[in-house]
Amino acid sequence: MAPSNKPLHATLYRMVMDKHICPYGLKAKDLLKRQGYTVEDKWLTTREAVDTFKAEYDVATTPQILINGERIGGYDDLRRYLGKPIADPKAVTYRPVIALFAITAMMALAISHSVYGTPFTTHAAKWFVGFSMAVLALLKLQNIESFATMFLNYDLLAKRWVRYSYIYPFAEGLAGILMIADVLHWLSIPVALFIGTVGAVSVFKAVYLDKRELKCACVGGSSNVPLGFVSLTENLMMVAMAVWMLVMSASMVVAIF
């Protein structure tokens, strides 16, 4: 942490050019101000100025921060100096899945309230699953090659038939959209039931039987979400919704006859 007996003054050297303003420079300036520092903001407005600065201070990157004449370093170095956590791009986290399910749940409740005047309906549960499946499919389709590569690490069917790893996101998205629209149950139910069952068995085997530590492809191939309970829950949720819709459809048929 910065010594408390010294005045809070910092000098920030950052790139500010016509076609590029360094985002880490902006973040560093914002962090310093929020920590109570007076910032002397030094702009490097040309490539020549940047190269001259790097050579003078023997540094490879900008921005660079000096506090009371002492060079602290770049943005990450500044965060360490101030006792702030440093984001680890390789750290495993459930945050993307939690955020996704939270948003899709609120979407489902909002639609239910708009249509029925209350957020708590059976339709909200179906919409929640449908929205979740559609958004998950969207994330996978952003980079289907990356998804397929990660998916092949644990999915039992994909290992036997590689094309399934490419079909899966489209099947998931289609089933989710049909659930939201409440149409073509004869298609959405078996698709959701099939991919959910295969997925649940695959995750259970990889995590709980084989004890493998893998990343889940559920939110796309570049995620750091660990394969485990959340991934299993996602698949079981699809299976449960498909079974529920199947029971409801069968009940309607019986009622008609």
N, C-alpha and C positions, 0 to 999 in steps of 0.2 A: 504494500500500500504506500501511497505517497506520504512523506513525512508531514505531519500536521503543523509543525512549527515553521514551515516555509510558505511563502505566498503561493497561491494557486495560479500559476502562470505557465502557459504552454505555447510552444511554437510548432505550427503544423505546416509541413511542406507537402503539397498535393498537386496532382495534375488537373488543370482546368484549361482545356483547349476547346477550339470551336467545335470539333467533332467528337470530343471525349471528355467527360468529367468523371474522374475516378470515384466509383461508388464507395470504396473503402475510406477514401478521404472524407466524404460526406458523413459516413458513419463515425469516423474518428472525431470529427468536429462536433457532431451531435453528442457523442458520449462525453467528451471533455466538458462541454457546456453544462450537461446534466449533472456532472460531478462538481460543478462550481468553479471551473477553470476559466480564466480569461485567455482567450485564444488569439494568438498572433497568426493570422491566416496567410501563409505565403503560397502564392500561385506559381506553378510551373506551366507556362503557357505555350511552350514550344518543345519539340523533340530535343532540340539542342540544349535547352535549359534543363530538361530532365536528365540528359546524358551528362551534362556538366555537374549537376547536383550529385548524381550517383557516383561519379568519379571523385568528387571532393570528399564525400562522406564514406566512400568505399562501401556502398550498399547496392543491392541488386534490384530492389523494388521500392516503389512509393505506394502510399504515403509514408512519411517518416515524422515521428513526433519527438520533440525535445521538451523536457520539463525542467525548468530552472537550470538550463544549460546542459543538462545530461540527456544524451540520446537514449530514448526508450526503445525505438524500433518502429515496426509497422502496427497495423490495427490489432492483430492478435497479441503482439507484445504489449500494447497499451492495455488490453483487457487483463492480461496477467499482472501487470504493474498495479492496476486498480483493484485486483482481487476478484475480477469477474470470470465466470466460467468460459471456457473455450469450446466451441462446437466441434465435435469429432464427426467428420462425414462418414466414418466407418462404424460408428457406434450403433448397436441394434436398438430399436425403439418401436413401441406400439403406437406412437403418436399419430402416424398417418391413418391407421385403421380406426382409432378412437375418434379422430376428427371427422372421418368419413361417415361413420355410423351416427355420430351426433348430429351432423348436418342432415343426413337422409331421414333420421327420426324426426327432426324438427320440420322438415319438408312434408313428411307424411301427416304429422299432427296439424300443420297449417292447412293443408288441402282438406283434411277431414273437417276442420273447423269452418272452412269456407263453404263446403258443400252441405254439411249436416248441422252446423251450428255448434258443434262440440268436437274437440280434438280426439276424444277417447271413443273410438268406434272400432269394430272389427275390420272395417275397410282400411283404417289407419295402419293396422298391423300388416295387411297385405301390401299396401303402398310402400311401407317401410322396407320390406323385403325386395319389392320390385325396384324401388329407387336405388337401393344398395347394390343390387345385381347390375343395374344399368350403369351406375357410376364406376363400379369395379371393372366392368367390361371396358368402359371408356379409358380407364387408366392403363389397362393391359394393352389396348389397341394403339396407344400413343407410341409404343415401341414393341411391336409384336415379336420381333426377333429376340429381343432381350428377355421378354416374358417367356417365350418358348424355351429358351436355353435354361432359365432358372426352373421352370415347371418340370422339365425333363429330369431334374435331380431327384424328384420324389413321386411324381404321379405314376401309378402303376400302369394305367392304360397307355399313357403317352410314351412310356418306355418301350411298349410293345408295338405301338403304332404312332410314329412321330407326328403324323399329320394331325392327330388329335390335339396336340399342343397349339396348333394354329386355329383349329376349329373351335376350341373351348371358349375363347372370349366372345365370338359371334353367337354361340349357343347361349351363353350366359346373358348377354345383352338382349337377345331376342326373347328369351323366357321372361326376363325382368320387365321388358316393355309390354309384353302380352299380359302379364300380371297387373300392371298398372292400368292398362286399358280394359281389363276384365273380359277379354275375348279369347277365342280359340283355346279353350282349356284343354282340348284334346291334344294340343301341341305343347303348350307351356308346362303342363303338369308332368308329362313323361320326360321332357328335357331337363327340367329342374330336378326331378327325382333321380334321373340317371347321373347327371354331372355332380350333384350333391353327394350321392351315395359313393361314387367312385372317388371323389375328392376326400370324403370323410375317412374311408378305408385307407386311402393312400397316406394321409396325414397321420392317422393313428399308427399305422405300421412304421412309418419313418421315424416318428418322434417317440412313441411309447413302447414299441417293440424293438426296433433297431437302435434306439437311443442316439439318433443322428442329430447333430446341430446344424440346421440349415436355415436359409432365409426363405421367407414365403413370397411367392410370386403374386399373391392376391391383389396387391395394389400396384403391380407393374414390376418389370424386371430390374429396375434400378433401386428398389426399396431396400431398407435395412430392417424390415419387420421380421422377427424370428418366427420360424415355423413352429406352431404349438397350439395352445388352447384356443387362441383367438381364431386361428385358421380352421381348426376343427369345428368351432362354434359356427363360423360362417357357412360351412358346408351342411352342418346339421340343421341350421336355420332354413336353408333351401329345401332340405328334405322334409322338415316339419311343415313348411308352408305348402309344399306340393301335396303332402298327405292330407292336410286340412282341406285344401281345395278339392281334392279327389273325394273326400268324404262329403263335403258340401254339395258337390255335383251329383253324387250318387243319391243323396237325400232328396234333392230336387226331382230327380228322375222317379224315385219311389213315390214322392208326393203326387206327381202328375198321374201316375198309374194307380 
